[in-house]
Each structure stands twice: as structure tokens, then as C-alpha cells.
Amino acid sequence: MSRQTRICLVGATGLVGSALIAACVGRSDVKIVAVSRREADLPKGARMEVLLAPVSGWEDAIAAAQPDVLVIALGTTWKKAGKDEAAFRAVDEKLVLDCARWGLAAGARQLIAVSSIGADPSAKGLYLRVKGEVDIALSRLSYHRTDVLRPGLLIGPRKERRLLERLAQILSPVIDLFLQGKYERYRSIHSEVMAEAILALTKQKARGRFTYEHEEILRAIRRVALEASVRRAVHGDTVE
């Protein structure tokens, strides 16, 4: 059996982070360590470490996690940031980039970051413009491998009550039917699928900088499943 992969997760209390923790339950091929400001609600059967620290202590916490892979699933909203650009950038830009640098210093070989569809440094809207700027900055860091995931609307159980977002989740199956061709990239995706894709990408060893939108996210899952199936057929390996 291959060596266990150590994953350091920042953003454990969010939708994607929570899904990733749940997806790791019962797996012996990965060891997940979360770095968080507050305690996370862990699913039944979860065997993991949660390193609690204020943001000022995250550099040391990430180093203590000894990560092979750093997963960044951080993000705030314009409303939560008080509709203040500096406050928004403090999380979605500065904290994300700081964590990425700390992970690199801690010896992580791979960075997996959750961004957003439409991220573009030339976008008119602040949210997508900042996401685009950060994606470029992350790609310039000297990780062996960097994977940036750009999902559309994220589906899943949110702790916060957002009326418009909840309505969009309800309507998403119908809306997705109309998103064809070049618009497929805007289709919704469940947080559990995002978690599967993140775990699939930790199995990839090739060096490089990669960006994944809707179809590429799904393809990453299928590719790893196919590779595992081939290994079982050829070598009789047990693959989690």
C-alpha cells in the first residue's frame, strides 16, 4: 500500500471543507489535519486532528500539520465583509496567499485551492476580480503541483441562511438543463463532488499548474477511478 498522504485543510468549517472531512471518514490512504479559528462539527467516525489557533498562529499550525498537500477552501462574502473591500481582501486575498506561502514553507508539495467560476483579474465585479488575481498569484508559487478548482454554484447543506442562494440551489437542476455548450462551466456542483475531486487530485503526481472548471472537475474524478480500476486489474492492489 502506498504511503499515507497528509492533507492540511484551511476552511474546515465551510461547505467544501466540511464535505472533504466527511469524505475522508474511513479512508486509510489520507490523513487530514484541519487548521481553524473555531471548532469544526466533525462527522461520526472522523479520525483527524483540528489545530485551533487565531489567524496569527496559522503559520505555526500549518507547519505542525506537516502537510504533503495543502487544501485552501477559504472565503468570505461581500456582506460578511461589511461591504468593505479591504475587509474582503483581507480574507479572500491576503489570508489565502499567506496560507499558501506557509504551506510551501512547511514542505507541502501540492496546493489545491477552491476558487470560483468566472474568476478573472479583469472582471468588473470585485469578487471575481479578486479571485482571478489570487489564482494568478497562487500559480506563481513554487509548488510541485498547483490545482485551482473553479466551481459554479455550490450545492450542499450550508450553516448560514441565504435566501437567494437557497432559492438558486432549489432551482439549479432546472437551470443546469439550459446551461449547454460554453455555458456548461456555470452548472452547479455538489460539495460532495468537490470533495471527491480534491481527493482525486491528491493522487496526481505530475508537476504543473492546472485549472478545473465544471467538466474538468468531473473528469478528474473519473480519471482517478479508472486508474485505480486498472491497477486493481493488473496488480490486484487494494485502493481506497
N, C-alpha and C positions, 0 to 999 in steps of 0.2 A: 504494500500500500504506500502511496506517495506521502510525502511529508505534509503535516497539517499546516494549512495556511492561516496566518494570524491577520485578522481584519480589525483595524481600528475604525470605529464609526463615530462621526460627529454629526449630530442631527438625529439622535436616537428617539426623541420624543415626537418627531414629526411623522407624517403619513408614510413616507418611503422608509424612514429609519425604523419605525415600528414594524413594518412589513418585513424588512430584512431580518430583524431579530427573530420574528416568528418563523421565517423560512429556514433559519439556522437550527431550530429545535430538532434534536435527534440526529444531527449530522456530526460525523466524526472527522470529516475532512477539513473543517474550518473551525477556528476558534475566534469568537467575536468579543471584542472589548470596546465598550462604549465610553465616550468622554462626554460628560453632560454637566450642566449647571444644576439640574434638579433630578430627582429620582425618576426613572422611567417605569412605566407599568409593564412588567415582564409577563409574557405568556406562560401558561403552565408547561413545565418541563424544560424551561430555558436554563441552561447552564452557561453562565457568562459573567464577566466582570463589568461593573459600571463604576468608572472612576469619576467621582463627584468633585468638581472644582469650579471656582469662579473663572471667568474667561482669562483673567490674568495668570491662572495656573494651568491653562490648557497646554502650553508648550511642554511643561514637565510631565503632564498626564499622558500626552501623546508619546513622548519618549518612553515613559514607563510601560506603555502598551506594546512596545517592541513590534511594530507592525510590518508585515510583508506588503499589505495593501491598505491604503487609506481611502475610506469612503466618506465623501462630504455630501451630506443631504441637508445642508443648512439653508435657511431662507426666512425672510420676514415678508410682510406685506406693507403696502403703502399706508394703509390705515393704522396698522400696529406701530409703524414708524412715526406716527403722528403727522403724516403727510409732510415730512421733513426730509429733504434729500440727503443731508449729512447723516441723519439717523439711519436712513435706509441703506446708504452706502457703508455705514459702519458694520453692518451685518453681512449684506449680500456681496460686498466687495472686500473690505478690509479683513473681516474675520475669516472669510472663505480663503483669501490669499494667505493670510497668516497661518491658518491650519495647514494649507498645502505646503508651505515652506517648512513648518515644524515637522510635518510628516516626512519630508525629504531628509531633513537633518536627523530624524530618528531612524533612518535606514530603510524606509518603505521603498520598494522597487516599482510599485504601481499606484497610480491615483485614479480613482473613479469618482466623478463629480456629477451631481444631478443639476442640470441647467433648465432651460425651457425652450420649447419650440418658438421660433421667431427671434431667438437671441441674435442681436446684430449691433455692433458698435455704432452703426449709423442710423439705428431706429429712432423714430421721433419720440416714442414713449420712453420715459426714464427706466422703467422696469426692464424692458427688453434691451435697451441700450447698455445698462449696467451689466446684465447677463452676458451680452456679447463681448464687452470689454474684459470681463473676468475670464470668459472662455479662452480668449486670446492669451491673456496673462498666464493662465494655467498651462497652456500648451507650450509656453516658453520655458517652463521649469524643467530641470534635467532629470525627470523621472525616466526609468527604463521604458515605461509604458504609461500613457495617459488616455483615459476613456471618458468622454463627455457625453452624457445622455441628455437628449432634448425631447422630453415627452410633451404631449398635448395636455388636455385636461386630465388631471389625476383623479381616478375613481377610488373610493375607499372610505372607511369609517374615520371621519375627522372629529377631533375633540371640540373644535370650535364650530359654532353655529353661524354659517354664512349663507343667508337665504338665497342669493343669486347663484352661488356656487352649488348649493344643494339642488336647485331647480335645474341647473345645467347638467348635473350628474343624472338626474331622473330622465332628462330628455336626450342624453348623449347617445343611447342606442339608435334612436331615430335620426339624430343629426349625423351620426357617423355614416349612415347609409348614403347620405348625399355628398360625403367627402370622398370623391373619387379622383384618380389621376394625380396631378400635382398637389391636390388638396388632402390626400391621404395622410400626409405628415401631421395634419392637425387633429386626427382622430384621438379620441380619449383612450386612456390606458389605465388598467387597474394597478394599484400599488403592489399587489402580489406579483404581477407580471414584471414590474420594475425590479422587485427583489430577486426574482428568478434570473433576470438579465444581469444584474450585478454579480450574483454568484457565478453565473456562466462566464462572465468576463474575467473573473479571478483565475480561471483555468487557462486563459490565453497567455502565452509566453512571448509572443513576437514583440519586438521593440517598435515603438512608433507613437503617433498621435492620432486618435480616432474619434470621430463624432457620430453619434447614433440618433436618428430620428425614428419615427414610429415603426416603419417596416424593418429598419436595421436592428432595432431593439428586439423585435420578434425573431429576426433571423439569427441573432447571436445565441438565443436560447436553443433554437433548432440545431444550429451548428454543433454546439457542445453536446447536445443529446445524441446526435448522430455519431460524433467522435467517440463518446462513451459506449455506444452500442457496438461500434466496430471493434473497440478494444476488448469488450466482453467476448465478442465472437471469435477474435483472433487469439487472445491470451487467456480468456476465462477470468479476467480481472473483476473484482467487486468494486463498483463505482457508486459513490453516494451522489 
